[in-house]
Amino acid sequence: MRSGRFQHRLRETLLNLAAAGGAVCLIAVVLAVAFNITLILFKTGSMSPTIPAGSLAVVREIPAAEVKTGDIVTVDRPGKLPITHRIQNVEPAEGAARAITMKGDANAEADPAPYVVERVRIVLWSVPGLAYPLAAVANPVVLGATTVCVAALVSWVLWPRNASRRGSRRKRGHHAAA
């Protein structure tokens, strides 16, 4: 009898945890789409100590016209990885574009040339050390294993129970008669 209660509570707890995790994921996706928010993983220490290597940053895309000196932004570079540094200077360029001079906090010199961009991603906040676990979770093997585990959990929770056990419980008075 105790084993049955334990299994029921375990099933309910695991299902509630999975539902909560799913709700968090759905909320995160809606917020990301609604506010144009993405994540950046820092591989280098060019922004140390403010944002050390291995940090995860939440960034939001904005027009380059909205940035100011001191902001930490990510700019896309054609044919290269994006770069995230602190703005040293902002000057008007053609149309809505801005010529932005940037420098990493850990770098002695500013980046070689200004970046001429119309849009940038501004760093909203960062968490040191979170990039490595997030990168590990994004591994296809881990994602596949997680999918199999969640499918097994849902199958276990929703699997039909033994009808003869339910009938015997009613006879013992566990369910009130109508």
Secondary structure per residue as TSV (DSSP state, phi and psi in degrees):
chain	resnum	aa	ss	phi	psi
A	1	M	-	360.0	-46.3
A	2	R	H	-62.4	-37.5
A	3	S	H	-62.1	-39.4
A	4	G	H	-64.7	-42.2
A	5	R	H	-65.5	-42.2
A	6	F	H	-61.4	-46.2
A	7	Q	H	-62.0	-40.1
A	8	H	H	-63.1	-47.0
A	9	R	H	-64.5	-39.4
A	10	L	H	-63.1	-45.9
A	11	R	H	-57.9	-48.6
A	12	E	H	-63.5	-41.7
A	13	T	H	-64.1	-47.9
A	14	L	H	-63.7	-40.8
A	15	L	H	-65.6	-40.6
A	16	N	H	-65.2	-40.0
A	17	L	H	-63.9	-42.8
A	18	A	H	-64.5	-40.0
A	19	A	H	-64.9	-42.2
A	20	A	H	-64.0	-43.0
A	21	G	H	-61.5	-41.9
A	22	G	H	-64.0	-40.3
A	23	A	H	-64.3	-42.1
A	24	V	H	-61.2	-43.5
A	25	C	H	-62.3	-43.5
A	26	L	H	-64.2	-43.5
A	27	I	H	-62.1	-42.7
A	28	A	H	-61.8	-41.2
A	29	V	H	-66.0	-44.4
A	30	V	H	-61.8	-45.5
A	31	L	H	-63.3	-40.9
A	32	A	H	-62.1	-43.5
A	33	V	H	-71.6	-44.8
A	34	A	H	-65.6	-37.7
A	35	F	H	-109.4	10.4
A	36	N	T	55.4	49.4
A	37	I	E	-104.3	138.7
A	38	T	E	-136.7	176.7
A	39	L	E	-112.6	146.8
A	40	I	E	-126.4	133.9
A	41	L	E	-102.9	128.8
A	42	F	-	-93.6	118.6
A	43	K	-	-94.6	-27.0
A	44	T	S	-110.1	167.8
A	45	G	-	-102.3	23.3
A	46	S	T	-64.3	-18.8
A	47	M	T	-105.5	12.0
A	48	S	T	-68.6	149.8
A	49	P	T	-84.5	-6.2
A	50	T	T	-59.3	-50.7
A	51	I	S	-132.0	95.6
A	52	P	-	-72.9	163.5
A	53	A	T	-56.1	142.7
A	54	G	T	89.1	4.1
A	55	S	-	-84.4	156.7
A	56	L	E	-113.0	130.9
A	57	A	E	-121.0	143.7
A	58	V	E	-98.2	125.7
A	59	V	E	-126.2	153.1
A	60	R	E	-129.2	132.4
A	61	E	E	-76.1	131.9
A	62	I	E	-140.3	163.0
A	63	P	E	-66.1	143.3
A	64	A	G	-61.5	-24.2
A	65	A	G	-65.1	-17.5
A	66	E	G	-89.6	-8.8
A	67	V	-	-84.8	159.8
A	68	K	-	-140.4	165.8
A	69	T	T	-55.7	134.9
A	70	G	T	99.6	-19.9
A	71	D	-	-67.4	148.0
A	72	I	E	-101.6	120.6
A	73	V	E	-132.8	158.7
A	74	T	E	-109.6	130.3
A	75	V	E	-119.4	143.9
A	76	D	-	-84.4	141.5
A	77	R	-	-122.7	123.0
A	78	P	T	-56.2	127.1
A	79	G	T	76.9	2.3
A	80	K	S	-134.9	169.5
A	81	L	-	-69.5	152.0
A	82	P	-	-62.3	159.6
A	83	I	E	-127.0	138.5
A	84	T	E	-119.5	114.2
A	85	H	E	-144.0	173.7
A	86	R	E	-86.3	139.1
A	87	I	E	-74.5	128.5
A	88	Q	E	-97.6	-33.3
A	89	N	E	-158.4	143.8
A	90	V	E	-129.1	129.0
A	91	E	E	-132.6	147.1
A	92	P	E	-62.4	145.0
A	93	A	-	-126.7	-160.4
A	94	E	S	-68.9	129.2
A	95	G	T	64.5	-129.7
A	96	A	T	-84.3	-3.5
A	97	A	-	-72.9	156.6
A	98	R	E	-131.4	144.3
A	99	A	E	-94.8	113.1
A	100	I	E	-111.7	122.5
A	101	T	E	-94.8	129.5
A	102	M	E	-129.3	160.6
A	103	K	E	-152.4	136.4
A	104	G	-	-72.2	142.2
A	105	D	T	-57.2	-33.1
A	106	A	T	-88.1	-5.9
A	107	N	-	-89.3	144.7
A	108	A	S	-77.6	-31.7
A	109	E	S	-118.4	154.8
A	110	A	-	-68.1	161.3
A	111	D	-	-58.4	149.5
A	112	P	S	-55.7	-38.6
A	113	A	S	-139.4	153.2
A	114	P	-	-65.5	152.7
A	115	Y	E	-98.8	124.2
A	116	V	E	-98.2	110.1
A	117	V	E	-140.1	154.8
A	118	E	S	-99.9	-26.7
A	119	R	E	-135.0	148.5
A	120	V	E	-137.6	168.2
A	121	R	E	-113.0	116.7
A	122	I	E	-89.5	137.7
A	123	V	E	-76.0	121.2
A	124	L	E	-85.9	-44.7
A	125	W	E	-166.8	164.4
A	126	S	E	-141.4	158.2
A	127	V	E	-128.9	114.8
A	128	P	T	-63.7	141.2
A	129	G	T	80.6	-4.9
A	130	L	-	-86.1	-12.7
A	131	A	H	-67.2	-40.8
A	132	Y	H	-66.2	-48.1
A	133	P	H	-63.0	-37.6
A	134	L	H	-65.6	-41.2
A	135	A	H	-64.0	-37.8
A	136	A	H	-66.2	-39.9
A	137	V	H	-67.6	-29.3
A	138	A	T	-76.6	-5.0
A	139	N	S	-61.1	133.8
A	140	P	H	-56.2	-35.1
A	141	V	H	-66.1	-43.5
A	142	V	H	-65.4	-43.3
A	143	L	H	-62.4	-41.6
A	144	G	H	-63.9	-44.7
A	145	A	H	-63.3	-39.7
A	146	T	H	-63.7	-41.9
A	147	T	H	-61.7	-44.9
A	148	V	H	-63.4	-42.9
A	149	C	H	-64.5	-43.1
A	150	V	H	-66.6	-40.7
A	151	A	H	-62.7	-41.6
A	152	A	H	-64.2	-41.5
A	153	L	H	-62.4	-47.3
A	154	V	H	-63.7	-41.2
A	155	S	H	-62.2	-42.7
A	156	W	H	-64.1	-43.1
A	157	V	H	-68.8	-40.3
A	158	L	H	-93.5	-2.5
A	159	W	S	-63.0	135.9
A	160	P	-	-60.1	137.4
A	161	R	-	-84.8	163.5
A	162	N	-	-65.1	117.6
A	163	A	H	-65.3	-33.9
A	164	S	H	-66.1	-34.1
A	165	R	H	-67.9	-39.1
A	166	R	H	-65.6	-40.0
A	167	G	H	-63.8	-41.2
A	168	S	H	-68.7	-30.8
A	169	R	H	-68.2	-38.6
A	170	R	H	-64.5	-40.5
A	171	K	H	-64.7	-31.1
A	172	R	T	-82.2	0.7
A	173	G	T	91.3	17.8
A	174	H	S	-77.5	-17.8
A	175	H	S	-123.1	136.6
A	176	A	-	-73.6	142.0
A	177	A	-	-79.2	148.6
A	178	A	-	-79.7	360.0
